Amino acid sequence: MRQLFLDTETTGLDPRQGHRIIEIAGVEMVNRRLTGNRFHRYLNPDREIDAGAMQVHGLTSEFLQDKPRFSDICDELIIFMQGAELVIHNAPFDLGFLNSELKLLGRAPMQACCPDVIDTLKLAKELHPGQKNNLDALCRRYAVDNTSRSLHGALLDAELLAAVYIGMTRGQESLSMEIEATPLHFATTATSLRASLRVLAASPDELLQHETMLDKLAQENNNSAVWRAISSIQ
């Protein structure tokens, strides 16, 4: 499976107000491995950058003055993205800007070349309801080093998102791959899955609480704790 982890930086928050893309980056992953193939461009938006946006990404009009415009890189971008599954954090934001840029050029929307999109913000909210799910929070949660991220940057954020996505989907992906590989050999699959599972050992305090609970269950069931009987034959 070919996936592209995509991110943009913009002049503001709303393309309907004339805001434009000023940086775009995508990194390629095939079968859950980064290939080293990437797309990264800074763009001249032909308009001022909102002060709030500048504080987020640090890009200035002076820096972007000699950069190409979206129209200059559009064909190259479409070729790079064609047919890939897009993985984007807060996909409606980036796709909204991309489709706005394409519309200005009279081109078909992004979904015409990349119909499959995964929104990792939506996925993160499903996995971690009620928690912070921005990219920095997810990096901390999945032990992804983001110490070099003092400002937002499309290329760095796309690379971080790729690492976070691997962490977010590792369990379900390994399970599906095992089942697809040996659909008719349940015993073999179960053994290999058990070997690949991450084991978290109980602490001494947790073990003591467990034994106390078993003692209580034994007393309530005439000194017969089923769990201990099962454990003794495993």
C-alpha positions in Angstrom: 0.0 0.0 0.0 1.3 3.4 -1.0 0.5 6.2 1.5 1.5 9.9 1.5 1.7 11.8 4.8 0.8 15.4 3.8 1.0 18.7 5.6 0.6 22.4 4.6 1.3 25.8 6.0 -0.9 28.7 5.0 -1.3 32.5 5.2 -4.3 32.1 7.5 -7.1 29.8 8.5 -9.8 30.1 5.8 -9.3 29.7 2.0 -12.7 31.3 1.5 -11.2 34.6 2.7 -8.4 34.4 0.1 -5.8 32.7 2.2 -3.2 30.6 0.3 -0.8 27.7 0.8 2.8 28.8 1.4 4.4 25.5 2.2 3.4 21.9 1.2 5.2 18.6 1.9 4.5 14.9 1.5 6.5 11.9 2.5 5.9 8.5 1.0 5.4 5.2 2.8 5.0 1.9 1.1 3.8 -1.1 3.1 4.4 0.8 6.4 8.0 1.7 5.5 9.3 5.2 4.6 10.8 5.1 1.1 12.8 8.4 1.3 10.7 9.8 -1.6 9.3 13.2 -0.7 7.8 16.4 -2.1 8.5 19.7 -0.4 8.0 23.2 -1.8 7.7 26.8 -0.4 5.2 28.9 -2.3 4.7 32.6 -3.0 1.1 33.3 -2.0 0.9 36.8 -3.6 -0.7 38.1 -0.5 0.2 39.1 3.1 0.5 36.5 5.8 -1.6 36.9 8.9 0.4 37.7 12.1 -1.1 34.8 13.9 -0.2 32.4 11.2 3.4 33.8 11.1 3.8 33.1 14.8 2.9 29.4 14.1 5.2 28.7 11.2 7.6 31.6 11.1 7.4 32.0 7.4 7.6 35.6 6.1 6.6 37.4 2.9 10.2 38.3 2.3 11.4 34.7 2.5 8.6 33.6 0.1 9.0 36.4 -2.4 11.2 34.5 -4.8 9.5 31.1 -4.4 7.3 29.5 -7.1 3.6 29.8 -7.1 1.2 26.9 -6.7 0.4 27.0 -10.4 4.1 26.3 -11.1 4.2 23.1 -9.0 0.7 21.9 -9.5 1.4 19.3 -12.2 4.4 17.9 -10.3 2.4 17.6 -7.1 -0.5 15.8 -8.8 2.0 13.3 -10.4 3.6 12.7 -7.0 0.3 12.1 -5.2 -1.6 10.2 -7.9 -3.4 7.2 -6.6 -1.9 7.3 -3.1 -3.8 7.1 0.1 -3.4 10.4 1.9 -2.8 10.6 5.6 -3.4 14.0 7.0 -3.8 15.4 10.5 -7.1 17.4 10.4 -7.7 16.5 6.8 -10.6 19.0 6.1 -8.2 21.9 6.7 -5.5 20.8 4.3 -7.8 19.5 1.7 -9.9 22.7 1.9 -6.8 24.7 1.0 -5.6 22.3 -1.7 -9.0 22.2 -3.4 -9.2 26.0 -3.2 -5.8 26.3 -5.0 -6.9 23.7 -7.6 -10.2 25.5 -8.2 -8.4 28.7 -8.9 -6.6 26.9 -11.7 -9.7 25.3 -13.0 -8.5 21.8 -11.9 -10.4 18.9 -10.5 -10.4 18.6 -6.7 -7.8 16.5 -4.9 -10.2 13.6 -4.4 -10.1 13.0 -8.2 -6.5 11.8 -7.9 -6.5 10.6 -4.3 -9.9 9.4 -3.3 -8.7 7.6 -0.1 -8.0 9.9 2.9 -7.2 9.0 6.5 -7.7 11.9 9.0 -5.4 11.1 11.9 -7.1 13.7 14.1 -10.4 11.9 13.8 -8.6 8.6 14.4 -6.8 10.0 17.5 -10.1 11.3 18.9 -11.6 7.8 18.6 -8.6 6.2 20.2 -8.2 8.8 23.0 -11.5 10.6 23.6 -11.4 13.6 25.8 -7.6 14.0 25.5 -5.4 16.4 23.7 -4.8 15.1 20.2 -2.7 17.7 18.4 0.5 16.5 16.8 2.7 17.4 19.8 0.5 15.5 22.2 0.5 12.5 20.0 4.3 12.6 19.7 4.5 12.5 23.5 1.9 9.7 23.7 3.7 7.5 21.1 7.3 8.4 22.2 8.1 10.2 18.9 11.0 12.6 19.3 9.7 16.1 18.3 12.4 18.2 20.2 13.4 19.8 16.9 9.8 21.2 16.4 9.9 24.7 17.8 7.7 26.0 14.9 5.3 24.2 12.6 6.9 23.2 9.3 5.2 21.1 6.6 8.0 18.7 6.0 8.9 18.1 9.6 5.3 17.7 10.6 4.7 15.2 7.8 7.6 13.1 9.0 6.4 13.3 12.6 2.9 12.3 11.5 4.2 9.2 9.7 6.0 8.1 12.9 2.9 8.8 15.0 0.6 6.9 12.6 2.8 3.8 12.8 2.4 4.0 16.6 -1.4 4.6 16.4 -2.0 1.7 14.1 0.7 -0.8 15.1 -1.6 -3.2 16.9 -4.5 -3.5 14.4 -2.1 -3.6 11.5 0.0 -6.4 12.8 -3.2 -8.3 13.6 -4.7 -7.9 10.2 -1.4 -8.9 8.5 -1.1 -12.1 10.6 -4.7 -13.1 9.8 -4.3 -12.5 6.1 -1.0 -14.4 6.0 -2.4 -17.6 7.5 -6.2 -17.6 7.3 -6.6 -21.4 7.6 -4.1 -22.1 10.4 -5.6 -20.6 13.5 -3.2 -22.3 15.9 -0.1 -21.0 14.0 -1.6 -17.5 13.8 -2.5 -17.5 17.5 1.0 -18.6 18.5 2.7 -15.9 16.3 0.3 -13.2 17.5 1.1 -14.1 21.2 4.8 -14.0 20.5 4.5 -10.5 18.9 2.3 -9.0 21.7 3.9 -6.4 24.0 3.9 -7.9 27.5 3.6 -5.5 30.5 4.6 -7.2 33.7 2.6 -6.5 36.8 4.2 -4.5 39.6 4.7 -6.1 43.1 1.9 -4.0 44.4 -0.4 -5.2 41.6 0.5 -8.8 42.3 -0.2 -8.4 46.0 -3.6 -6.9 45.2 -4.3 -9.8 42.8 -3.5 -12.4 45.4 -5.6 -10.6 48.0 -8.6 -10.7 45.6 -8.0 -14.4 44.9 -8.0 -15.1 48.7 -11.3 -13.2 49.0 -12.8 -15.2 46.1 -11.6 -18.4 47.6 -13.3 -17.6 50.9 -16.6 -16.8 49.2 -16.5 -20.0 47.1 -15.6 -22.6 49.8 -11.8 -22.3 49.3 -12.1 -22.8 45.5 -10.5 -20.2 43.3 -11.0 -21.1 39.7 -8.3 -18.7 38.5 -5.7 -20.5 40.6 -6.8 -23.9 39.3 -6.5 -22.7 35.7 -3.1 -21.0 36.3 -1.7 -24.3 37.8 -2.3 -26.2 34.6 -1.0 -23.6 32.1 
